[in-house]
Amino acid sequence: MTTTTTADLSPAKGDHSLERLLLFSDGVFAIAITLLAIELHVPEGWNGQWASLWAERWPMFTAFALSFAIIGVFWNTHRRVFARMIGFSNGVMIFNMLALAGVVLMPFATTLLYEQPRNGEGAWIYLSLVALVGVMHAGAYGWAAFVTDAIRPRPHWAVRATVVVTHALMPGLACALSFFLMARGVGLLAAVTALALGLLIAGRVWVGRRFGGAA
């Protein structure tokens, strides 16, 4: 049985697999965030007034702003996941491609969100997609951190585990909290979600301080 070592992960001369993966990923993020604006249309018979434009299109503008912010956060998360990775592996590539599949579906999910803003099914599809991308980012980091040992400098195992959990849960929780606040204000679901999010962040900070920094 063969094992993967750090030496195996070191890029061979002329091998730019990891760099190509990152360039490809950046291109996907750029295209997805641009496609959000394609669905922004002026309503028929618009009288030229901002008030009437907002009255007719506020769900579209709100969904656009939310998705723009989420894709931006996903890109930053992706950057941080790969910042300390020293080599390419097939496992990381698979998780990364699955995450990108979710990102490219964000414009479609955004359309579902504003076409029927009062229909919960579109919101749940959107939320599920955001959560899925977070889990795939966590999978990519977890594979590099625990399977191929490709994170340098190597963090403490508790830090690595906390990073995986944070990447997996935070996007879904943050998106759910924004939905609950917009739909019902500060209710029970919003309070519980905010508490879970706060505990997740506090745990990440505590582990980082206790075991020597974040990954």
C-alpha positions as CSV (number, residue, x, y, z in Angstrom):
1,M,0.0,0.0,0.0
2,T,1.4,3.4,-0.9
3,T,1.2,6.5,1.3
4,T,1.3,10.1,0.4
5,T,4.3,12.1,1.8
6,T,5.1,15.7,2.0
7,A,7.8,15.1,-0.6
8,D,5.2,13.6,-2.9
9,L,3.1,16.8,-2.6
10,S,6.0,19.1,-3.4
11,P,5.5,20.4,-7.0
12,A,7.8,18.7,-9.5
13,K,9.8,20.9,-11.7
14,G,7.5,22.4,-14.3
15,D,4.4,21.1,-12.5
16,H,2.0,24.0,-11.9
17,S,-1.1,21.9,-11.1
18,L,-2.0,23.9,-7.9
19,E,-1.4,27.2,-9.6
20,R,-3.6,26.2,-12.5
21,L,-6.4,25.0,-10.2
22,L,-6.3,28.4,-8.4
23,L,-6.4,30.3,-11.7
24,F,-9.3,28.3,-13.0
25,S,-11.1,28.8,-9.7
26,D,-10.6,32.5,-9.7
27,G,-12.0,32.6,-13.3
28,V,-15.1,30.7,-12.2
29,F,-15.7,33.0,-9.3
30,A,-15.3,36.1,-11.5
31,I,-17.8,34.7,-14.1
32,A,-20.4,33.7,-11.5
33,I,-20.3,37.1,-9.7
34,T,-20.6,38.8,-13.1
35,L,-23.6,36.7,-14.2
36,L,-25.6,38.0,-11.2
37,A,-26.0,41.3,-13.0
38,I,-27.3,39.8,-16.2
39,E,-30.7,39.2,-14.5
40,L,-31.0,42.9,-13.4
41,H,-33.7,44.3,-15.7
42,V,-35.6,47.6,-15.9
43,P,-39.3,46.9,-15.4
44,E,-41.6,47.6,-18.4
45,G,-43.2,51.0,-18.3
46,W,-40.8,52.4,-15.7
47,N,-41.4,56.1,-15.2
48,G,-37.8,57.0,-14.5
49,Q,-38.3,57.4,-10.7
50,W,-36.1,55.5,-8.2
51,A,-39.0,55.0,-5.8
52,S,-41.1,53.1,-8.4
53,L,-38.0,51.1,-9.5
54,W,-37.3,50.0,-6.0
55,A,-41.0,49.3,-5.3
56,E,-41.1,46.8,-8.3
57,R,-37.6,45.4,-8.1
58,W,-36.5,45.4,-4.5
59,P,-36.5,41.6,-4.2
60,M,-34.2,41.5,-7.2
61,F,-31.8,44.1,-5.8
62,T,-31.8,42.5,-2.4
63,A,-31.1,39.0,-3.8
64,F,-28.4,40.5,-6.0
65,A,-26.7,42.2,-3.1
66,L,-26.9,39.1,-0.9
67,S,-25.5,36.8,-3.6
68,F,-22.7,39.3,-4.5
69,A,-21.6,39.4,-0.9
70,I,-21.8,35.6,-0.5
71,I,-19.8,34.9,-3.6
72,G,-17.2,37.5,-2.4
73,V,-17.0,35.7,0.9
74,F,-16.7,32.3,-0.8
75,W,-13.8,33.7,-2.9
76,N,-12.1,34.9,0.2
77,T,-12.6,31.6,2.0
78,H,-11.2,29.8,-1.1
79,R,-8.2,32.1,-1.0
80,R,-7.6,31.3,2.7
81,V,-8.1,27.6,2.2
82,F,-5.4,27.4,-0.4
83,A,-3.0,30.1,1.0
84,R,-0.9,27.6,3.0
85,M,-1.4,24.5,0.8
86,I,1.9,23.2,-0.5
87,G,0.8,20.8,-3.1
88,F,-1.9,19.5,-5.5
89,S,-3.9,16.3,-4.7
90,N,-6.8,14.7,-6.4
91,G,-8.9,14.8,-3.3
92,V,-8.6,18.6,-3.0
93,M,-9.3,19.0,-6.7
94,I,-12.6,17.0,-6.4
95,F,-13.8,19.0,-3.4
96,N,-12.8,22.2,-5.1
97,M,-14.7,21.3,-8.3
98,L,-17.8,20.5,-6.2
99,A,-17.5,23.8,-4.5
100,L,-17.2,25.6,-7.8
101,A,-20.3,23.7,-9.1
102,G,-22.2,25.3,-6.3
103,V,-20.8,28.7,-7.0
104,V,-21.8,28.7,-10.7
105,L,-25.3,27.8,-9.6
106,M,-25.6,30.9,-7.5
107,P,-27.0,33.1,-10.2
108,F,-29.8,30.5,-10.8
109,A,-30.5,30.2,-7.1
110,T,-30.6,34.0,-6.9
111,T,-33.3,34.1,-9.6
112,L,-35.3,31.6,-7.5
113,L,-34.9,33.8,-4.5
114,Y,-36.4,37.0,-6.0
115,E,-38.9,35.5,-8.4
116,Q,-41.0,34.3,-5.5
117,P,-39.7,36.1,-2.4
118,R,-42.6,34.8,-0.3
119,N,-42.2,31.2,-1.3
120,G,-40.0,29.4,1.2
121,E,-38.9,26.7,-1.3
122,G,-36.7,29.1,-3.3
123,A,-35.1,30.3,-0.1
124,W,-34.4,26.7,1.1
125,I,-32.8,25.8,-2.2
126,Y,-30.6,28.9,-2.0
127,L,-29.7,28.1,1.6
128,S,-28.9,24.5,0.8
129,L,-26.6,25.6,-2.0
130,V,-24.7,28.0,0.2
131,A,-24.4,25.4,2.9
132,L,-23.1,22.9,0.3
133,V,-20.4,25.2,-1.0
134,G,-19.3,25.7,2.6
135,V,-19.1,21.9,3.2
136,M,-17.0,21.4,0.0
137,H,-14.6,24.2,1.1
138,A,-14.3,22.4,4.4
139,G,-13.7,19.1,2.6
140,A,-10.9,20.6,0.5
141,Y,-9.1,22.0,3.6
142,G,-9.7,18.8,5.6
143,W,-8.3,16.7,2.9
144,A,-5.2,18.8,2.7
145,A,-4.8,19.1,6.5
146,F,-5.5,15.5,7.6
147,V,-5.2,13.2,4.6
148,T,-2.2,14.5,2.6
149,D,-0.7,16.7,5.3
150,A,-0.3,19.6,2.9
151,I,-0.7,22.6,5.1
152,R,2.4,24.5,6.1
153,P,3.4,25.5,8.6
154,R,1.4,22.6,10.1
155,P,-1.2,23.8,12.7
156,H,-2.1,21.9,15.8
157,W,-4.7,19.2,15.0
158,A,-7.3,21.0,17.1
159,V,-6.8,24.2,15.0
160,R,-7.2,22.2,11.8
161,A,-10.3,20.5,13.1
162,T,-11.9,23.8,14.2
163,V,-11.1,25.3,10.7
164,V,-12.9,22.4,9.0
165,V,-16.0,22.8,11.3
166,T,-16.0,26.5,10.8
167,H,-15.8,26.4,7.0
168,A,-18.5,23.7,6.9
169,L,-21.1,25.4,9.2
170,M,-20.6,29.1,9.1
171,P,-21.8,29.9,5.5
172,G,-25.1,28.1,6.1
173,L,-25.7,29.5,9.5
174,A,-24.9,33.1,8.4
175,C,-27.1,32.8,5.4
176,A,-30.0,31.3,7.5
177,L,-29.6,34.1,10.0
178,S,-29.9,36.8,7.3
179,F,-33.1,35.1,6.0
180,F,-34.7,34.8,9.4
181,L,-33.9,38.5,10.2
182,M,-35.3,39.7,6.9
183,A,-38.4,37.5,7.1
184,R,-39.4,37.7,10.8
185,G,-37.0,40.0,12.6
186,V,-35.5,38.8,15.9
187,G,-37.5,35.7,16.5
188,L,-36.7,32.3,18.1
189,L,-35.1,30.8,15.0
190,A,-33.0,33.9,14.5
191,A,-31.9,33.9,18.1
192,V,-30.9,30.2,18.1
193,T,-29.0,30.6,14.8
194,A,-27.2,33.7,16.1
195,L,-26.3,31.8,19.3
196,A,-24.9,28.9,17.2
197,L,-23.0,31.2,15.0
198,G,-21.6,33.1,18.0
199,L,-20.5,29.8,19.7
200,L,-18.8,28.7,16.5
201,I,-16.8,31.9,16.2
202,A,-15.9,32.0,19.9
203,G,-14.7,28.4,19.7
204,R,-12.6,29.2,16.6
205,V,-11.0,32.1,18.4
206,W,-10.4,30.2,21.7
207,V,-8.8,27.3,19.9
208,G,-6.6,29.6,17.9
209,R,-5.4,31.4,21.0
210,R,-5.0,28.2,23.0
211,F,-3.0,26.2,20.4
212,G,-1.1,28.9,18.6
213,G,-2.9,30.7,15.8
214,A,-5.3,29.9,13.1
215,A,-4.8,27.9,10.0
